[in-house]
Amino acid sequence: MNIEEKDKTAENAAQGRTLEENFALLDQKIAQLEDSEISLEDSFRVYKEGMELLKECSAKIDTVEKKMLQINQDGTITEFGI
């Protein structure tokens, strides 16, 4: 499997990953970028993949924030405000 096929497979799997799994993948990307043996081309690719993971994490967090509810003192339920 070449790099492009791996990237497409990763993109397809991204929809089913949890936030924790994405954070673990981000840690892996950071470790790859910190490796002094990584080529410039590979570092750009890994950076791009990391930014895509960050976007996905942000979208998942936004979704969770929108779903959070707050129960008021009078028993009514409203959206949780930050």
C-alpha positions in Angstrom: 0.0 0.0 0.0 1.5 3.3 -1.0 1.4 6.6 0.9 -1.6 8.0 -1.0 -3.6 4.8 -0.3 -2.7 4.9 3.4 -3.8 8.5 3.5 -7.2 7.7 2.0 -7.6 4.8 4.3 -6.8 7.0 7.3 -9.3 9.6 6.0 -12.1 7.0 5.7 -11.3 5.7 9.2 -11.3 9.2 10.7 -15.1 9.4 10.8 -15.3 6.5 13.3 -12.5 7.6 15.6 -13.1 8.8 19.1 -11.7 12.1 20.4 -9.3 10.1 22.6 -8.1 8.1 19.6 -7.5 11.4 17.7 -5.5 12.8 20.6 -3.3 9.6 20.6 -2.8 10.0 16.8 -1.8 13.6 17.4 0.8 12.5 20.0 2.2 10.2 17.3 2.3 13.0 14.8 4.2 15.2 17.2 6.7 12.4 17.9 7.2 11.9 14.2 7.9 15.7 13.8 10.3 15.7 16.7 12.4 12.9 15.0 15.5 14.4 13.6 15.6 11.8 10.8 12.3 12.9 9.2 12.7 14.4 5.7 11.3 17.9 4.9 8.7 16.4 2.6 7.5 13.9 5.2 7.4 16.6 7.9 5.1 18.7 5.7 2.8 15.6 5.2 2.8 14.8 8.9 2.1 18.4 9.8 -0.9 18.5 7.3 -2.2 15.2 8.8 -1.9 16.7 12.3 -3.8 19.8 11.3 -6.6 17.7 9.8 -6.8 15.8 13.1 -7.0 19.0 15.0 -9.9 20.2 12.8 -11.7 16.9 13.5 -11.1 17.2 17.2 -12.4 20.7 17.2 -15.5 19.7 15.3 -16.2 16.8 17.8 -15.7 19.2 20.8 -18.1 21.7 19.2 -20.7 19.0 18.7 -20.4 17.9 22.3 -20.7 21.5 23.6 -23.8 22.0 21.6 -25.4 18.8 23.1 -24.6 19.7 26.7 -27.5 20.9 28.7 -27.8 22.7 32.0 -30.6 22.1 34.5 -31.6 25.4 36.1 -32.7 25.9 39.7 -36.4 25.9 38.6 -35.9 22.5 36.9 -36.0 23.8 33.3 -33.3 22.6 30.9 -31.4 25.0 28.7 -28.3 24.8 26.6 -25.1 24.9 28.5 -23.3 28.3 28.0 -19.7 28.8 28.4 
